[in-house]
């Protein structure tokens, strides 16, 4: 989401700085949680060296729950702002409600957009060939074929893909890539328009309590398993 975040930072009246975390860590939630907490600690340490008028008022976290990786995050001095959504798909669509509507309307859907195609692994004939070549080099041809076959078993859970078209940046080749992938995987293909409103609210407010959690200093984020998804409690430290 670097393009979307940079776009909103450039337009914001707030003095914003961005810290970027490597894409794909949601596959290992414990590692992602550790990295998020590490960056919160780094920002708070840097806060000590800033002039008063340059100090940060909030740390806005560009992640949803992401396999509960945000649970337990805490700060000592700066409030945390966290979207109340399952993952970044809601951010790209502009609202959790829209994501759930599309999710239930199109079960078994894999999501594509320009950012994921540019920076991550997305299933396609091209990406599988690249991975096969890598595995052949690392494990030999017989082992590589078997490993890739086992890895791709999860594909059977999907029967369609939705390509989220960005309102701020669109590369026609990314659309064509997603279309080719759907044909290769024999998935139905849909296109949905992206919406920047969730990104805009994250960096500018107002932070509606139905869409965002504000975690005060010396508190930590907890899971609630209700419509609100997350809440806060006093930190033990």
PEGIDA-V759185 format. One line per field, one symbol per residue. phi: phi as a letter, one per 30 degrees, with the letter a starting at -180 (. if undefined). psi: psi as a letter, one per 20 degrees, with the letter a starting at -180 (. if undefined). A space follows every 50 residues. Layout:
phi = ???
psi = ???
This chain:
phi = .dddddddddcddddcbccccedjdddbedddeddddddeddddddedcd dedcdddbcccdbddhhidddjdabcbbdccbdcbdadeddddjadeddd eddddbdicccbadddddcbcbdaddddddddddddddbjddddddeddd edddeddcbabcccdddcabceddddeddddddddicdcbbbddbddded decbidceddcbcccdeibbdbdchbddibabbdddc
psi = khggghghghiqiqoqqpppqpqiiihnhhgggggghghghgghghhhiq qgijqphqooplqbhmkkhipiqrrhipqppppmrgaighghiiqhhhgh ghghhmqkpppqrgghhgiappprgghhgghggghghhiqgghgggghgg hjhhhiiqjrqppoppiippohhgghghghghggilqqpqpqprpjhggg hgiiaqnpiiiqpoorqkrqpqqikahigqaqrpqi.
